């Protein structure tokens, strides 16, 4: 990790930049995949699965019997951990349910808003050597609470033609209604446009590589919604002299092991903290199975020494991290000053991995600085807000002149007439 000492605020824009990938090149590779699946449906999906995943699939759908059989292969300790996580995740997201509140904005004029679930949602869960079964929980549980009728999940098959048992177990108990063996951009296309086997959905959620990300961006042009813009995972640790260097190093490494394009940032006002964290990173790196991945990510990462807590807060709000750990003495006060972050972890005993798995908050968060404008996935992500209004004859008599005056000013005579015809006859 490169260290920067006392950079002036004018230099911060350079330090808050993320690695830039050639997304246009990726988009040009993905576009033909989407077009083929849209045109040829299951046939194209089968061909791309053989080409990209190296496996021939006879049936994309997974039967209930296969799910039950695969669930038996999941370790009992892991099942217990997943069930514990579900309790917390469900509790946190159920607390986001809002009751309908009617407001009389003027005499005889009543307005209200109601949440209605998105009927069909698609969840994309990456496969590979480290299956993200936790992401199944983070997406399926709020979808289930929201009341989505169809919760479709796609995940790439392994060389054995199967989806990892932990993903199937998590999907089974979290409320997923249909599971399919399909991965990559072709799976996004299948859920966006529909095939003979995989139904089209209204909104697609979930992380993925650059090809999946590009596919999600492209399908929005065809009217399919997505959760949020995505990029490589990132963490910022804000630490003063009260922080534990061992803990700080472990938090930076827990992000670095995600992938070579991940980014870990240490922001501190203590030069001694930087020295101690550097030593701890070197020591802890040797114990990690994904050492080489973490080393590559650390090359994209930085340690930044600033003057005081005020500068640390300002820098953080400019960086807008996906994850922010506040390892500072007065973390409650500091947290009130944070306006740009995906999820915040307060104090020395709140590691980011708690939010990744089991504290209850959602780990699907805005990256790449998008936390300045986007929220992480929550219950509302799976809902639409519909507004209602009811006006009595007397209410329209009182409100009518306001509407008529404004409509006339905008030269929309039919708008004005829609009111005047009613008030004349009431």
C-alpha positions as CSV (number, residue, x, y, z in Angstrom):
1,X,0.0,0.0,0.0
2,X,1.3,3.4,-1.0
3,X,1.4,6.0,1.8
4,X,0.5,9.7,1.3
5,X,1.4,12.2,4.1
6,X,-0.6,15.4,4.6
7,X,-1.9,15.8,1.0
8,X,-3.6,19.2,0.5
9,X,-7.4,19.1,-0.1
10,X,-6.8,20.0,-3.7
11,X,-4.9,16.7,-4.1
12,X,-7.7,14.5,-2.7
13,X,-9.4,14.0,-6.0
14,X,-6.5,12.0,-7.2
15,X,-6.5,9.9,-4.0
16,X,-10.2,9.2,-4.2
17,X,-10.1,7.8,-7.7
18,X,-10.7,4.1,-8.3
19,X,-9.0,1.9,-10.9
20,X,-10.5,2.5,-14.3
21,X,-11.3,-0.5,-16.5
22,X,-12.0,-0.4,-20.2
23,X,-15.8,-0.8,-19.8
24,X,-16.5,0.1,-23.4
25,X,-14.5,-2.9,-24.6
26,X,-16.4,-5.2,-22.3
27,X,-19.7,-3.8,-23.5
28,X,-18.9,-4.5,-27.1
29,X,-18.2,-8.1,-26.1
30,X,-21.3,-8.5,-24.1
31,X,-23.8,-6.9,-26.5
32,X,-23.7,-9.9,-29.0
33,X,-24.4,-12.3,-26.1
34,X,-27.5,-10.3,-25.1
35,X,-28.7,-10.2,-28.7
36,X,-28.2,-13.9,-29.2
37,X,-30.1,-14.9,-26.0
38,X,-32.9,-12.4,-26.8
39,X,-33.2,-14.0,-30.3
40,X,-32.4,-17.7,-29.8
41,X,-33.4,-18.1,-26.1
42,X,-32.5,-21.5,-24.5
43,X,-30.4,-22.5,-27.6
44,X,-28.1,-19.5,-27.2
45,X,-28.0,-20.0,-23.4
46,X,-26.9,-23.6,-23.8
47,X,-24.2,-22.6,-26.3
48,X,-22.8,-19.9,-24.1
49,X,-22.9,-22.1,-21.0
50,X,-20.8,-24.7,-22.9
51,X,-18.4,-22.0,-24.1
52,X,-17.9,-19.9,-21.0
53,X,-18.6,-22.4,-18.2
54,X,-17.2,-25.5,-19.9
55,X,-20.2,-27.6,-19.1
56,X,-23.1,-29.0,-21.1
57,X,-26.5,-28.5,-19.5
58,X,-29.5,-30.6,-20.4
59,X,-31.9,-28.7,-18.1
60,X,-31.4,-25.2,-16.7
61,X,-34.2,-25.6,-14.1
62,X,-33.4,-27.3,-10.8
63,X,-36.1,-29.6,-9.4
64,X,-37.3,-29.6,-5.8
65,X,-35.8,-33.1,-5.4
66,X,-32.4,-32.0,-6.6
67,X,-32.5,-29.0,-4.2
68,X,-33.4,-31.3,-1.2
69,X,-30.7,-33.7,-2.2
70,X,-28.0,-31.0,-2.5
71,X,-29.1,-29.4,0.8
72,X,-28.2,-32.6,2.6
73,X,-24.6,-32.0,1.6
74,X,-24.3,-28.7,3.5
75,X,-22.4,-28.9,6.8
76,X,-24.7,-28.7,9.8
77,X,-22.6,-25.9,11.4
78,X,-22.9,-23.8,8.2
79,X,-26.7,-24.5,8.2
80,X,-26.8,-23.2,11.8
81,X,-24.8,-20.1,10.9
82,X,-27.0,-19.3,7.9
83,X,-30.2,-19.7,10.0
84,X,-28.8,-17.4,12.6
85,X,-27.9,-14.8,10.0
86,X,-31.4,-15.1,8.5
87,X,-33.0,-14.2,11.8
88,X,-31.0,-10.9,12.0
89,X,-31.4,-10.0,8.3
90,X,-35.1,-10.6,8.4
91,X,-35.5,-8.6,11.6
92,X,-33.7,-5.6,10.2
93,X,-35.5,-5.6,6.9
94,X,-39.0,-6.2,8.5
95,X,-38.4,-3.1,10.6
96,X,-38.3,-1.1,7.3
97,X,-42.0,-1.9,6.6
98,X,-43.9,1.4,6.5
99,X,-47.6,1.8,7.4
100,X,-49.9,3.7,5.0
101,X,-50.4,7.2,6.3
102,X,-53.2,9.4,4.9
103,X,-52.6,13.1,4.8
104,X,-55.3,15.8,4.4
105,X,-53.2,18.3,2.5
106,X,-56.2,20.7,2.3
107,X,-59.9,20.5,3.4
108,X,-61.4,17.8,1.3
109,X,-58.1,16.7,-0.3
110,X,-56.6,13.5,1.0
111,X,-53.3,12.0,-0.3
112,X,-51.5,8.8,0.6
113,X,-48.7,6.5,-0.6
114,X,-48.6,2.7,-0.6
115,X,-45.8,0.3,-1.2
116,X,-46.5,-2.5,-3.6
117,X,-44.0,-5.3,-4.4
118,X,-42.3,-5.7,-7.7
119,X,-44.0,-8.8,-9.0
120,X,-41.0,-10.6,-10.6
121,X,-37.4,-10.1,-9.5
122,X,-34.2,-11.9,-10.6
123,X,-31.2,-12.5,-8.4
124,X,-27.8,-13.2,-9.9
125,X,-25.4,-15.1,-7.6
126,X,-21.8,-15.6,-8.8
127,X,-20.3,-19.1,-8.6
128,X,-16.7,-20.1,-8.5
129,X,-14.4,-21.3,-5.7
130,X,-16.0,-18.9,-3.1
131,X,-19.7,-19.2,-3.6
132,X,-21.6,-16.1,-2.4
133,X,-24.4,-17.8,-0.5
134,X,-24.6,-14.8,1.8
135,X,-25.7,-12.7,-1.1
136,X,-28.6,-15.0,-1.6
137,X,-29.8,-14.1,1.9
138,X,-29.2,-10.3,1.3
139,X,-31.4,-10.3,-1.8
140,X,-34.0,-13.1,-1.3
141,X,-35.0,-12.1,2.3
142,X,-36.1,-8.5,1.5
143,X,-37.7,-9.7,-1.7
144,X,-39.7,-12.3,0.3
145,X,-40.7,-9.7,3.0
146,X,-41.7,-7.2,0.3
147,X,-44.1,-9.9,-1.2
148,X,-42.5,-10.4,-4.6
149,X,-44.5,-13.2,-6.3
150,X,-41.6,-14.6,-8.3
151,X,-38.1,-14.6,-7.0
152,X,-35.9,-16.1,-9.7
153,X,-32.3,-17.0,-9.0
154,X,-29.6,-17.7,-11.6
155,X,-26.1,-19.0,-10.7
156,X,-23.4,-20.6,-12.9
157,X,-23.0,-24.3,-12.8
158,X,-19.7,-25.9,-11.8
159,X,-17.8,-28.4,-14.0
160,X,-20.1,-31.0,-12.5
161,X,-23.1,-29.2,-13.9
162,X,-24.4,-28.3,-10.4
163,X,-24.8,-25.2,-8.3
164,X,-22.9,-25.1,-5.0
165,X,-25.0,-26.7,-2.3
166,X,-24.7,-23.7,0.1
167,X,-26.3,-21.5,-2.5
168,X,-29.2,-23.9,-3.0
169,X,-29.7,-24.2,0.8
170,X,-29.7,-20.5,1.3
171,X,-32.1,-20.0,-1.6
172,X,-34.4,-22.8,-0.4
173,X,-34.8,-21.3,3.1
174,X,-34.8,-17.6,2.2
175,X,-37.8,-17.7,-0.1
176,X,-36.5,-18.1,-3.7
177,X,-39.2,-19.5,-5.9
178,X,-37.2,-20.7,-9.0
179,X,-33.6,-21.6,-9.4
180,X,-31.7,-22.0,-12.7
181,X,-28.2,-23.1,-13.7
182,X,-27.1,-20.1,-15.7
183,X,-24.3,-17.6,-15.3
184,X,-22.5,-14.6,-16.8
185,X,-24.0,-12.1,-19.1
186,X,-26.1,-14.8,-20.7
187,X,-28.0,-15.3,-17.4
188,X,-28.6,-11.6,-17.1
189,X,-30.0,-11.7,-20.7
190,X,-32.2,-14.7,-19.9
191,X,-33.8,-13.0,-16.9
192,X,-34.2,-9.7,-18.8
193,X,-35.8,-11.1,-22.0
194,X,-37.0,-14.5,-21.0
195,X,-36.4,-17.8,-22.6
196,X,-38.4,-21.0,-23.0
197,X,-37.2,-22.0,-19.5
198,X,-36.2,-18.9,-17.6
199,X,-39.0,-16.3,-17.1
200,X,-38.4,-12.6,-17.8
201,X,-38.3,-10.4,-14.6
202,X,-38.9,-6.7,-13.9
203,X,-35.8,-6.0,-12.0
204,X,-32.4,-7.7,-11.6
205,X,-30.2,-7.7,-8.5
206,X,-26.8,-9.1,-7.7
207,X,-23.0,-8.7,-8.1
208,X,-20.8,-10.1,-10.8
209,X,-17.7,-9.6,-12.9
210,X,-17.2,-6.9,-15.5
211,X,-19.2,-8.8,-18.1
212,X,-22.2,-9.2,-15.7
213,X,-22.0,-5.5,-14.8
214,X,-21.9,-4.5,-18.4
215,X,-24.9,-6.8,-19.2
216,X,-26.9,-5.2,-16.4
217,X,-26.1,-1.7,-17.7
218,X,-27.2,-2.7,-21.2
219,X,-30.5,-4.2,-20.3
220,X,-31.6,-1.0,-18.7
221,X,-31.9,0.4,-22.2
222,X,-34.6,-2.2,-22.8
223,X,-36.6,-1.1,-19.8
224,X,-35.4,-3.7,-17.3
225,X,-34.5,-2.2,-13.9
226,X,-31.4,-3.1,-11.9
227,X,-30.4,-2.7,-8.3
228,X,-27.6,-0.2,-8.5
229,X,-24.3,0.6,-10.4
230,X,-21.6,-1.8,-9.4
231,X,-17.9,-1.9,-9.3
232,X,-15.1,-3.6,-7.3
233,X,-15.6,-3.9,-3.6
234,X,-13.9,-1.3,-1.3
235,X,-13.4,-0.3,2.4
236,X,-12.1,2.7,4.2
237,X,-10.9,2.4,7.8
238,X,-10.8,5.8,9.6
239,X,-8.5,5.3,12.6
240,X,-7.0,7.4,15.3
241,X,-4.5,6.4,18.0
242,X,-7.3,4.6,19.9
243,X,-7.6,2.0,17.1
244,X,-6.2,-1.5,17.3
245,X,-3.6,-1.9,14.5
246,X,-4.2,-5.7,14.4
247,X,-7.9,-5.1,13.9
248,X,-7.4,-2.4,11.3
249,X,-5.0,-4.6,9.3
250,X,-7.5,-7.5,9.3
251,X,-10.3,-5.2,8.1
252,X,-8.1,-3.9,5.2
253,X,-7.1,-7.5,4.3
254,X,-10.7,-8.8,4.5
255,X,-11.6,-6.4,1.6
256,X,-8.4,-7.1,-0.3
257,X,-9.0,-10.8,-0.5
258,X,-12.3,-10.2,-2.4
259,X,-10.4,-9.7,-5.6
260,X,-7.4,-8.1,-7.3
261,X,-9.4,-5.0,-8.2
262,X,-10.7,-4.4,-4.6
263,X,-9.5,-1.3,-2.8
264,X,-8.6,-0.8,0.9
265,X,-8.0,2.7,2.2
266,X,-6.6,3.7,5.7
267,X,-7.2,7.3,6.7
268,X,-5.6,8.3,9.9
269,X,-4.1,11.3,11.8
270,X,-1.4,9.0,13.4
271,X,1.8,8.2,11.7
272,X,2.5,5.6,14.3
273,X,-0.8,3.9,13.3
274,X,0.4,3.6,9.7
275,X,3.7,2.0,10.8
276,X,1.9,-0.5,13.1
277,X,-0.7,-1.4,10.5
278,X,2.0,-2.0,7.9
279,X,3.7,-4.5,10.2
280,X,0.4,-6.2,10.9
281,X,-0.6,-6.5,7.2
282,X,2.8,-8.1,6.5
283,X,2.3,-10.6,9.3
284,X,-1.3,-11.5,8.6
285,X,-0.8,-11.8,4.8
286,X,1.3,-14.9,5.4
287,X,-1.6,-16.7,7.0
288,X,-4.2,-16.1,4.2
289,X,-5.1,-18.7,1.6
290,X,-5.8,-15.9,-0.9
291,X,-2.5,-14.1,-0.3
292,X,-1.7,-13.4,-4.0
293,X,-5.2,-12.0,-4.6
294,X,-4.8,-9.7,-1.5
295,X,-1.4,-8.6,-2.6
296,X,-2.7,-7.5,-6.0
297,X,-5.5,-5.6,-4.3
298,X,-3.1,-3.8,-2.0
299,X,-1.3,-2.3,-5.0
300,X,-4.6,-0.4,-5.7
301,X,-4.8,0.6,-2.0
302,X,-3.6,3.5,0.0
303,X,-2.7,4.8,3.5
304,X,-3.4,8.5,3.9
305,X,-2.1,10.6,6.8
306,X,-4.1,13.7,7.4
307,X,-3.9,16.6,9.9
308,X,-6.9,15.9,12.2
309,X,-10.3,14.3,12.5
310,X,-11.9,17.2,10.6
311,X,-9.8,16.5,7.5
312,X,-10.5,12.8,7.9
313,X,-14.2,13.4,7.8
314,X,-14.0,15.7,4.8
315,X,-11.8,13.2,2.9
316,X,-14.2,10.4,3.7
317,X,-17.2,12.2,2.4
318,X,-15.3,13.0,-0.8
319,X,-14.3,9.3,-1.2
320,X,-17.8,8.0,-0.5
321,X,-16.7,4.5,0.4
322,X,-18.9,1.4,0.0
323,X,-17.9,0.3,3.6
324,X,-16.6,2.7,6.3
325,X,-15.2,1.5,9.6
326,X,-14.9,4.2,12.3
327,X,-12.0,3.0,14.5
328,X,-11.9,6.4,16.3
329,X,-12.5,7.4,19.9
330,X,-15.6,9.4,19.4
331,X,-17.2,7.3,16.7
332,X,-20.8,8.3,17.5
333,X,-20.0,12.0,17.0
334,X,-18.0,11.2,13.8
335,X,-20.8,9.0,12.4
336,X,-23.2,12.0,12.5
337,X,-20.8,13.9,10.2
338,X,-20.7,11.1,7.5
339,X,-23.0,11.9,4.6
340,X,-21.5,9.7,1.8
341,X,-21.1,6.0,2.6
342,X,-22.8,2.7,1.8
343,X,-22.6,1.2,5.3
344,X,-20.8,2.4,8.4
345,X,-19.3,0.2,11.1
346,X,-18.8,1.9,14.5
347,X,-16.0,1.1,16.9
348,X,-13.2,-1.3,17.3
349,X,-15.5,-4.3,17.7
350,X,-17.7,-3.9,14.6
351,X,-15.8,-5.5,11.7
352,X,-17.1,-5.1,8.2
353,X,-17.4,-8.8,7.9
354,X,-20.3,-8.6,10.4
355,X,-22.3,-6.6,7.9
356,X,-21.2,-9.0,5.1
357,X,-22.8,-11.9,6.8
358,X,-24.9,-11.7,9.9
359,X,-25.5,-8.4,11.7
360,X,-28.7,-7.8,9.8
361,X,-27.8,-4.9,7.4
362,X,-27.6,-5.5,3.7
363,X,-24.2,-6.0,2.1
364,X,-25.3,-5.1,-1.5
365,X,-24.0,-1.5,-1.5
366,X,-23.0,1.3,-3.9
367,X,-19.3,1.2,-4.9
368,X,-17.0,3.4,-7.0
369,X,-18.2,6.6,-5.3
370,X,-21.9,6.0,-6.1
371,X,-22.6,6.3,-2.4
372,X,-22.9,10.0,-3.0
373,X,-26.2,9.4,-4.8
374,X,-27.3,5.8,-4.3
375,X,-28.4,3.7,-1.3
376,X,-27.6,0.1,-0.6
377,X,-30.2,-2.5,-1.3
378,X,-33.1,-2.4,1.2
379,X,-36.8,-3.3,1.4
380,X,-37.8,-0.4,-0.8
381,X,-35.5,-1.8,-3.5
382,X,-38.1,-4.5,-4.1
383,X,-41.1,-2.2,-4.0
384,X,-42.8,0.5,-6.0
385,X,-44.4,3.5,-4.3
386,X,-47.8,4.3,-5.7
387,X,-49.5,7.6,-4.7
388,X,-53.2,8.0,-4.3
389,X,-55.5,11.1,-3.9
390,X,-59.2,11.6,-3.2
391,X,-60.9,14.9,-3.5
392,X,-64.5,15.7,-2.4
393,X,-66.7,18.1,-4.4
394,X,-66.1,20.8,-1.7
395,X,-62.4,20.1,-1.7
396,X,-62.2,20.6,-5.5
397,X,-64.2,23.9,-5.2
398,X,-61.6,25.3,-2.8
399,X,-58.5,23.8,-4.7
400,X,-59.9,24.4,-8.2
401,X,-58.8,28.0,-8.7
402,X,-55.2,27.2,-7.8
403,X,-55.2,24.4,-10.4
404,X,-56.9,26.5,-13.0
405,X,-54.6,29.4,-12.6
406,X,-51.5,27.2,-12.9
407,X,-52.9,25.3,-15.9
408,X,-53.7,28.6,-17.7
409,X,-50.2,29.9,-17.0
410,X,-48.7,26.8,-18.7
411,X,-51.2,27.1,-21.6
412,X,-52.8,23.7,-20.9
413,X,-56.4,24.5,-21.5
414,X,-57.7,20.9,-21.2
415,X,-56.1,20.6,-17.7
416,X,-58.0,23.7,-16.7
417,X,-61.2,22.5,-18.3
418,X,-61.0,19.1,-16.4
419,X,-61.4,21.2,-13.2
420,X,-63.8,23.8,-14.3
421,X,-66.3,21.3,-15.7
422,X,-66.4,19.5,-12.4
423,X,-66.7,22.7,-10.2
424,X,-69.4,24.1,-12.4
425,X,-71.6,21.0,-11.8
426,X,-70.9,20.4,-8.1
